[in-house]
Each structure stands twice: as C-alpha cells, then as structure tokens.
Amino acid sequence: MKTRQDYTSKKGNGQETANPMRRRLLQFASLAPFSSALFAQSASDAIDVQKLHTFGLRVSDVERSVAFYQRVFGMPVQARVGDTVCLQIGDGPRFLSLRPTQAGEQPGITHIGLSVRNFNAADIAAQLRANGFRENPAAATQNNPLERAMQFWQVNDQVIAFADSEGLNLQLCAPSYCGDPSGQCENVSPLDGGLMALDDINHFTNFMSHAPNTNQFYLDLFGLQYQSYQGPTMPTVGVGDGKQFLMYVGGAAEGRPTRPARIDHVSLSVEDFTVEGIQTKLESIGITPRNDPANTPPLVHWVSLRMPNRGGAEGGTPEVYFSDPDGIHIQVQHLDYCGGGGYLGEECAPL
C-alpha cells in the first residue's frame, strides 16, 4: 500500500453488528459433531488457559535468526538452554524459542505455548486424560506428528506438551515460565535499535483437515468462546485478554487424518502500526516487496486486505506479513487487533 492510513481516518469502516456475527458463528458451530462424547466435557475438565505465552521456531542457523529478530523487534536473549535460544517478547516472561533443524527437518513453527492459571502438572494431566488424551513420554521423540496424536508428555516441572488429533503440538506452561527449566532466566530489557516495539503474541493460524471439529475441541478443552468471524467457516477462538486468539482453518474431511496439521503463521502485535511505516522499516533492512503471491521466498513482505465478506472493513482490513531468513511467515498488527472488523481489526463481538 502506498498511502499512509491511520486509525482515526478508518475506524468504524465495515463495522458489523453483533447479531449477524452471532448468526454466522452459530451456523458454523452447527457443523461440528456435538454428539461426540469427547466434546461433552464438564466445566471442571476445562483447562484454564490464561494467555498465548510462547512459540518455537526451527531454523537453519540459530545465531542468524537471533540477529534477525533482534534487529526487527529489539528482542533480548532471555535464556539459553543447550542449543536453544529464547528471545523475550514484550516485557516477558513470554518468549520465542529458536532451535536448529535436525537431519530431515525443515524450518517452521514447532509449537504453540499457552500459560495456565495456577499451573499444576498433576491437575493438567488429569484434565487431559478426561479429554481423551493418553500419557506417553516417548511421544516427544516420535518423528511423525500423527503418531503423537492425542498423547501428552511432561517436558519439565513447568511445562506439559500434547498433540491433538491431527498432530498439532501445543505446550501448557506456568505463567512465570521463561524458557529455562530452572527458572533462572535473565532479567532483561528490550534492546535499543529494534525497528518495531513488540507488544505481545496476537494469534496463530493453523491449517487442519477438519476445522469444525478442531474449533469445537478447543472451545471445550480450554473453556473458551469464539471471538470474531473471518468467513463462512472461519471463526476465531479467543484466548485471555480479548485480543489474542487461535484460528483453525481448512476443510471438513471425515475419517482419520492422512496429513498432520500445520501452524501456518504467528501474528505479533506492535505499538506503532501503520502499513506504510512497517513496510518502510522492513525495507530498510533488505526485506523487499513480494512479487508473486504464489511464490514467497525468504525476506519479502506483503499485505493482505481482509474484506467485509471475511469480517474486515470496507476497503479492507490490512494484514501485514513478512518472511524471515528461513521463509517462515510472520504477521504484524496493531496491538488492538482482535481478528475482527474495523480498519485495525479491533472490533470483535464474542459469541
């Protein structure tokens, strides 16, 4: 986009009332199989997640990626554990972890981490069992994500990990978890010289074989609600503060999945958001405009306009992306973005 547009000039465009959104979300919810006993859990079985807390990247060169993310976001090193480096998000202890690819692996997003209020490993294990999971410590080393499906394992005293029915890998952690199992993370401040002031994790978009099943599963597992609507079959599952969310998109293929789920991208919220401003900053370090939507190499940026038919503003809600040195997709949005309507995507109406 060539013209700088701000919140004041566009706020309210494409605003949708709560009733149409509610109707559409109810229509979507009707696609999920509510008859399944797996989804008939009591409120006491829901895991009380607090916030999106962490995520992991598998990269080809850890130190190169550390330098890149520090240059873009001013993220200090919060912890080093073996060959994994944890970079602080916002004021911490939320973080991004970077670990090197192993033989046969491709760069990508490895897992999503959520903090749990009053974290207690034994209680969480019981809640996972009540929701159909089986404990298996060996699942952590299984290479095929589908082989880990509906299993969980304890990573350390502050983290329990699990894979859902399509092999999507999530971690549940204590709110104080900083990446180091000992809890001895560095007390750091954001570095000078970052292009953007990083506020928080905003959302993850995940590609699934059966999106309706997955949405209902996570509503029940975590006791959450839909937060916004981005298409006939694309609601968002709100987490925590009314801004963060999880998004599960894809088809509705019945039967056992034949390919594992994939975390497509993570979205991060920044304090000073204008499309032109972010593009200018990215280009100042050699990240160039993407030429072909069908081909996204490393170190390019692009904008997707989410139109009213997908819950966006008239003229489009701009969603800004770039690819890192390994081609991993990162989205950046205003800190008020909640996946809804309005120019900034800030207008949401929970179901």
Secondary structure by P-SEA (a helix, b strand, c coil): cccccccccccccccccaaaaaaaaaaaaaaccccccccccccccccccccccccccccccaaaaaaaaaaacccccccccccbbbbbccccccbbbbbbbcccccccccbbbbbbccccaaaaaaaaaaabbbbbccccccccccccccbbbbccccccccccccbbbbbbbcccccccccccccccccccccccccccccbbbbbbccaaaaaaaaaaaacccccccccccbbbbbccccccccccccccccccccbbbbbcbbbbbbccccaaaaaaaaaaacccccccccccccccccccccccccccccccbbbbbbbcccbbbbbbbcccccccccccccccccc
